[in-house]
Amino acid sequence: MNRETLERPFASDQIKQRHGSNGDVLDYIEGCAVIQRLNECFDADWIFEIQEHRIYDEEVVVLAKLTAQGVSKSQFGKSRITRSKKDSSIISLGDDLKAAATDCLKKCATLFGVGLHLYFDVPQTGVSWNSHGNGNGNGHSTNGHTDAKGSETNSGLSGRLTAKQLSAIFALAKARGWSNKKVRELSEEMFAKLPDFLDKAEASAVIQHLQGGHDD
């Protein structure tokens, strides 16, 4: 598994932008670019499997697994249900589920390192991680990972950490000169899980740890 190729930053013309719900500008990579990167790294020898999906009032959620070279990564993906402006009827649940699946694929790929650099490119000046301002990823003009329909990557299920928290963890670590590997090691040391799988309370603890200036 070539981590250098997996984690290679995407070209500027591959990074798209959209306005978030709070007026923030969010960066994202389209699903086709992620698929191309996976094909490049694994010679198209990878499997993406939908394990479960659920349909709620306003969104659809899928749980899926990405496997390559014997390594599997699971994540959630979601998409808002698109409705007709005329009568609020559902337009196409199939398209919404496909968008959620694409969101999930991208999130799984992030756990392999694909597009992870977007979580680091967060301005360090005047940032208050306890406010409703900056955050990632997947809000300020931060680099949140969304699909083409604008679905944010964090599923918000079962108290999972927010995009802002994940962005804060990586941004604070970057400010201290930490590598991606060291961030993952800290998260695993504290809670035996990677940053993406922390819940909100655990993410807050990691952020406080980083803000406290510990040199672990």
N, C-alpha and C positions, 0 to 999 in steps of 0.2 A: 504494500500500500504506500504510494508516494504522497506523503503528507505535504511536501513542498508544492506539488501540482494541485492537490486538493485545496490548499489554503491560499493559492495564488490569487491576488486581488483581481477583481473583474475590471475590464476596461471602462473608462468613464462613459462611453456610449452604451454600455450594457446596464448602467445604473439608472433606473428610472425614478421619477419623483411624483408625489401626489400630496395634496393637502389633507391633513388628518382632521379629526372631528373637532380639535381645539384650535384649528388654524395653523397647526405646525406643518412643516414640510418634512415628509418622510421619504427616505430612499428605499428602494427595493429592487430585487433582481427578478426578472420574469422566469417562469417555470422552464421555458425552452432553454434558457442559458444554463440553468442548473442541470437539466438533463444532458446537455452537451458536455458539461464539465464531468459529470459522472461517467458518460461514455468514454471520454478522453482518459480518465483515470483508471477505469476498470475494463476498458475495451468492450463496453456494452454488456459486460458480464455482471449484472446486478439485478436484484429483484425488489420490487415495491409491492407490498401486499396490504390491502385494506382489511383490517381486523374487525372493525366495528364502526357503525355510523348511527347518529341520532338526529332527529329532526325536532327542533323546538319552535316556539312561536315566531321568533325573529331571526334564527340562525340555524345552520346545520353544522354538525361537528363530526369529524371522523378521527379514528385512531388507526394508525398504520405503522408498518415496519419496513425499513429499508435494510437490505442485506447485501453485502459485497465482501468477497474473499473470506467468507465465514464469520464476518462481524455484522451484528444486527443492531440497529438503532430504532427506537420507537418514539413517536411523538403524536400530539394532537394537532389537528388543523381545523380551521373553521371558515365560514363565509356567511355573510348576511343573506337572508332570503330576499330575492328581488321581487318586487310587487309592481303591479300596474298603477300608474299615477291616476288613472281614471277611476278605478273601483277597488284598488288595493288587493286585487286578486293575485295569487302566486303565478308568476310567469313560467318558470321552469325549475322545478326542484332538481332535475337531472343536471342542469348547468350549475346550480348552486353547489351540489355535491361534488361536481368535477372541480369547481373552484376551491372547495375545501380540501379536496384530495391534493391539488397542486400546492396549496398552502402547507399541507402536511408533509409532502415530499420535500419541499424546500426546508422545512424545519428539521426533518430527519437528516437532510444533507448537511445542515449547519453543524450537527453533532459530529459529522465526519470532518468538519473544517471548511466546508464550502460556503463562501460568503461571510465567514466569521469576521473578516476585517471590517465589515460595516459597523460592527458593534464597538469598534475602537475609535472611529473617527468622530468623536464627540468633543466640541469645544470645552476647554478646561477653565475658562475665565468666567467668574460670576455665576457658577453653577451651584444651586442649592438642591440637593437630592431629596430633601424633605418637602419641597414645594411641589406645585403642580406644573412646573416649568419643563425642564429638560428631561429627556429620556429617550430610549431607543425603540428598538425592535422588532425587533424588532421594534414623551414628546416635546421637543422643540424642533428646530430644524435638524432633528436627529435622524439617525439612520435606522429606521424601523423597517423590518422585513415584512412586506405585505405582498399579496398577490395582485394581479392586474385589476381585480375588482375592488381592491382596497381593503381586503380582510386582514386584520392584524394577526401576527403569528401566535400571540399568546392566547391560549384557549380560555383562561379565566376559570377553569374547572377545578373544583376541590381545593380552592385556596392557593392555586399555583402562583408563583411570583409574577409580577407584572412586567411589561416591556420596559417600563422606566427603571424598575429595580435591576433587571438584567443589564441594562445599559449602564447604570450607575456602577455596578460591580466591575465591569470591564473598563469603564472610563477611569475610575479611581485607581484600578490596578495599572492602567497604562500610564497615568500620571506619576506612578512610583517606579516606572520602568520595568514592570513585570511582563513576562511572556505569557502567551495563552496557556502554556503548560503549567506555569506556576499558579495561575488563577484556578485551573481545574484541580490542581493538587491541594490548594487551600480548601476549596469546596468539599473535596472528598475527605480531607482530614477532619474538617469540622462536622460534616453531616453524611459522609459516605455516599455522596451522590454528586453528579456533575451540576454546574450552575443552572443549566436549563431545567433541571428537575427539582430545584428547591421550591419549597412553598414560601408564602409571603413572609412568615415569621423568620424562617431560616435565612432568606435573602436579606432581611433587615439586619440580622446578626452579622452576616458577612460584610455588609456595607459599613456597619458600625466598627467592625474589626479593621477594615481598611482605612476608615476615617480616623481611627485611633492611633495610626502610625506604627502599628506593630510590624516588626521585621522578621516575621516567621519565614 
